[in-house]
Amino acid sequence: MLNDDDDEIRDGVAAVTSRLLRAQCVSSATQDAVPIITVRRLGRFLTNSFFDSADLCREATRRLTGTTSRSKAFEQPFTDILAQERKEDTALFAQEKQNLYKDDASDITFWASVLRSLSPQARKGRVMQDLKGWVLDALSTLTETAREEVDGPLGWTTKQEVFTLGIRVICAADVVLRWDDRNGADVRMALRKFADAGSESELNGLWSEKSEQVLDNSVLRLVQDVHRGLATAQA
């Protein structure tokens, strides 16, 4: 409801959420805030209060990947997902988006942030393994598509659903690497191939920039881990 396209509903729910957070002794919520700030506060509350929650991890993963069922989150091949999102709408009149306020990319970023903040205990079971498999499958499909088709200003990534799907994949790759950089060589390699293929086919600039940022951050964390290990050994 904090993302409802009715501003009165958003403002009212923001006030109610702020009261809820104050009741939970969240110090940053001492005053009411606009909905977009309230969403961030709610995200911090979720990760702080349910830091070890496997249920929150599974639900956040479902929302990050855009699947409708947690039990079937990774069953559909990514090639089918991409084909479905690329399908052209042949309706005579375009259907208006149900919620003109909600930004899918921001929603994806929010849930990726929640997942990055959860503890290893929350990732128990197959969640991490399944998400990594989904990311590798998705990056392989997107890389192949980028090699076969030039993108450009009016290319295949300009369809809103396709653009959103790409952001899901890149953010999911970032989550997998944040969870386990040391065993993420295959994800880094797949993301590197995707970024390189994109640079040759005029791929969407936001996708390319986000991919490079995820790669740079992952390598930086690895270097920092090595330095910390050397410092510990010397001590």
C-alpha positions as CSV (number, residue, x, y, z in Angstrom):
1,M,0.0,0.0,0.0
2,L,3.0,2.3,0.4
3,N,3.3,2.0,-3.4
4,D,-0.4,2.6,-4.2
5,D,-1.0,5.1,-7.0
6,D,-3.5,6.9,-4.8
7,D,-1.5,9.6,-3.0
8,E,-4.0,9.7,-0.1
9,I,-3.7,6.0,0.5
10,R,0.1,6.2,0.4
11,D,0.2,9.1,2.8
12,G,-2.2,7.5,5.2
13,V,-0.4,4.1,5.2
14,A,3.0,5.9,5.7
15,A,1.6,7.5,8.9
16,V,0.2,4.2,10.1
17,T,3.6,2.4,9.3
18,S,5.5,5.1,11.2
19,R,3.3,4.5,14.3
20,L,4.0,0.8,14.0
21,L,7.7,1.4,13.8
22,R,7.6,3.7,16.8
23,A,5.7,1.1,18.7
24,Q,8.6,-1.3,17.9
25,C,11.0,1.2,19.3
26,V,12.6,2.0,15.9
27,S,14.4,5.3,16.7
28,S,14.6,6.5,13.1
29,A,10.8,6.6,12.9
30,T,10.3,9.2,15.5
31,Q,8.5,11.4,13.0
32,D,6.2,10.6,10.1
33,A,7.8,10.7,6.7
34,V,6.9,10.6,3.0
35,P,6.1,7.1,1.7
36,I,9.4,6.6,-0.1
37,I,11.3,7.2,3.1
38,T,8.9,5.0,5.1
39,V,9.5,2.2,2.7
40,R,13.3,2.3,3.4
41,R,12.6,2.4,7.2
42,L,10.3,-0.6,6.9
43,G,13.0,-2.4,4.9
44,R,15.6,-1.8,7.7
45,F,13.0,-2.9,10.3
46,L,12.4,-6.2,8.4
47,T,16.1,-7.0,8.1
48,N,16.9,-6.1,11.7
49,S,14.0,-7.8,13.3
50,F,14.0,-10.9,11.0
51,F,17.7,-11.2,10.4
52,D,17.7,-15.0,10.6
53,S,14.3,-15.6,9.0
54,A,14.3,-18.2,6.3
55,D,10.7,-17.3,5.5
56,L,11.7,-13.7,4.8
57,C,14.5,-14.9,2.7
58,R,12.3,-17.1,0.5
59,E,9.6,-14.4,0.2
60,A,12.2,-11.7,-0.7
61,T,13.7,-14.1,-3.3
62,R,10.3,-14.7,-4.8
63,R,9.7,-11.0,-5.1
64,L,13.1,-10.3,-6.5
65,T,12.7,-12.9,-9.2
66,G,9.1,-11.8,-9.9
67,T,7.6,-15.3,-9.5
68,T,4.1,-15.9,-8.3
69,S,4.8,-19.0,-6.2
70,R,7.7,-19.7,-3.8
71,S,7.4,-23.5,-4.5
72,K,7.7,-22.9,-8.3
73,A,10.1,-20.0,-8.3
74,F,12.8,-21.6,-10.4
75,E,11.0,-24.3,-12.4
76,Q,10.4,-22.3,-15.6
77,P,13.4,-22.1,-17.9
78,F,14.6,-18.5,-18.3
79,T,14.3,-18.8,-22.1
80,D,10.6,-19.2,-21.7
81,I,10.4,-16.3,-19.3
82,L,12.2,-14.0,-21.7
83,A,10.1,-15.1,-24.7
84,Q,7.0,-14.4,-22.7
85,E,8.1,-10.9,-21.8
86,R,9.2,-10.1,-25.3
87,K,5.9,-11.1,-26.8
88,E,4.3,-8.2,-28.6
89,D,0.8,-7.1,-27.4
90,T,-1.5,-7.3,-30.4
91,A,-4.5,-5.7,-28.6
92,L,-6.2,-2.9,-30.5
93,F,-6.0,-0.6,-27.5
94,A,-3.1,-0.6,-25.0
95,Q,-4.1,-1.7,-21.5
96,E,-3.2,0.9,-18.9
97,K,-0.8,-0.1,-16.2
98,Q,-2.7,-1.0,-13.1
99,N,-0.5,1.1,-10.9
100,L,1.1,4.2,-12.5
101,Y,3.1,5.1,-9.3
102,K,4.8,1.8,-8.6
103,D,8.3,1.6,-10.0
104,D,9.2,-2.1,-10.6
105,A,13.0,-1.4,-10.7
106,S,12.9,0.3,-7.3
107,D,10.9,-2.6,-5.9
108,I,13.5,-5.0,-7.2
109,T,16.3,-2.9,-5.7
110,F,14.4,-2.9,-2.3
111,W,14.1,-6.7,-2.1
112,A,17.7,-7.2,-3.3
113,S,18.8,-4.9,-0.4
114,V,16.7,-7.0,2.0
115,L,18.3,-10.2,0.8
116,R,21.9,-8.8,1.0
117,S,21.3,-7.9,4.7
118,L,20.0,-11.2,5.9
119,S,22.2,-13.7,7.8
120,P,23.7,-16.9,6.5
121,Q,21.2,-18.7,8.7
122,A,18.3,-17.2,6.7
123,R,19.7,-18.7,3.6
124,K,19.5,-22.3,4.8
125,G,18.1,-24.9,2.4
126,R,18.2,-24.6,-1.3
127,V,17.5,-20.9,-1.6
128,M,21.1,-19.9,-2.4
129,Q,21.7,-22.8,-4.7
130,D,18.5,-22.3,-6.6
131,L,18.9,-18.5,-7.0
132,K,22.5,-19.0,-8.3
133,G,21.3,-21.6,-10.8
134,W,18.5,-19.2,-12.0
135,V,21.1,-16.3,-12.3
136,L,23.5,-18.5,-14.4
137,D,20.6,-19.7,-16.7
138,A,19.4,-16.1,-17.1
139,L,22.8,-14.6,-17.8
140,S,23.5,-17.3,-20.4
141,T,20.2,-16.6,-22.2
142,L,20.6,-12.8,-22.1
143,T,24.2,-13.1,-23.3
144,E,23.2,-15.3,-26.3
145,T,20.4,-12.8,-27.1
146,A,22.8,-9.8,-26.9
147,R,25.2,-11.6,-29.3
148,E,22.4,-12.4,-31.8
149,E,20.6,-9.0,-31.8
150,V,21.8,-5.4,-31.8
151,D,19.9,-3.4,-29.2
152,G,20.2,0.4,-29.5
153,P,17.6,3.1,-28.7
154,L,14.7,1.1,-30.1
155,G,16.0,-2.4,-29.6
156,W,14.8,-5.5,-27.7
157,T,15.5,-4.2,-24.2
158,T,13.3,-1.1,-24.6
159,K,10.1,-3.1,-23.9
160,Q,9.3,-2.3,-20.2
161,E,8.8,-5.9,-19.2
162,V,12.1,-7.0,-20.7
163,F,14.0,-4.1,-19.1
164,T,12.6,-5.0,-15.7
165,L,13.5,-8.6,-16.2
166,G,17.1,-7.7,-16.9
167,I,17.2,-5.6,-13.8
168,R,15.9,-8.6,-11.8
169,V,18.8,-10.8,-13.2
170,I,21.5,-8.3,-12.5
171,C,20.3,-7.5,-9.0
172,A,20.0,-11.3,-8.3
173,A,23.6,-11.8,-9.5
174,D,24.6,-9.1,-7.0
175,V,22.8,-10.8,-4.2
176,V,24.5,-14.2,-5.0
177,L,27.9,-12.6,-5.1
178,R,27.2,-10.7,-1.8
179,W,26.3,-13.9,-0.2
180,D,29.4,-15.8,-1.3
181,D,32.0,-13.9,-3.3
182,R,34.7,-16.5,-2.9
183,N,32.6,-19.2,-4.6
184,G,31.1,-16.8,-7.2
185,A,33.7,-17.1,-9.9
186,D,31.1,-18.7,-12.3
187,V,28.7,-15.9,-11.7
188,R,31.3,-13.2,-12.2
189,M,32.4,-14.9,-15.4
190,A,28.9,-15.1,-16.7
191,L,28.2,-11.5,-15.9
192,R,31.5,-10.5,-17.5
193,K,30.5,-12.3,-20.7
194,F,27.1,-10.6,-20.6
195,A,28.6,-7.2,-20.2
196,D,31.2,-7.8,-23.0
197,A,28.5,-9.0,-25.4
198,G,26.4,-6.0,-24.5
199,S,29.2,-3.5,-25.3
200,E,29.4,-5.0,-28.8
201,S,25.7,-4.9,-29.4
202,E,24.8,-1.4,-28.0
203,L,23.0,-3.0,-25.1
204,N,20.9,-0.9,-22.8
205,G,23.2,1.5,-21.0
206,L,21.5,1.0,-17.6
207,W,22.0,-2.7,-17.8
208,S,25.6,-2.3,-18.8
209,E,26.4,0.2,-16.1
210,K,24.7,-1.9,-13.4
211,S,26.5,-5.0,-14.5
212,E,29.9,-3.3,-14.4
213,Q,29.1,-1.9,-11.0
214,V,28.2,-5.4,-9.6
215,L,31.5,-6.8,-11.0
216,D,33.6,-4.0,-9.7
217,N,32.1,-4.3,-6.2
218,S,32.6,-8.0,-6.1
219,V,36.2,-7.8,-7.1
220,L,36.8,-5.1,-4.5
221,R,35.3,-7.2,-1.7
222,L,37.6,-10.1,-2.7
223,V,40.6,-7.8,-2.6
224,Q,39.6,-6.5,0.8
225,D,39.1,-10.1,2.1
226,V,42.6,-10.9,1.0
227,H,44.1,-7.9,2.7
228,R,42.2,-8.7,5.9
229,G,43.5,-12.3,5.8
230,L,47.1,-11.1,5.3
231,A,46.7,-8.6,8.2
232,T,45.3,-11.3,10.5
233,A,48.1,-13.7,9.5
234,Q,50.8,-11.1,10.2
235,A,49.2,-10.2,13.6
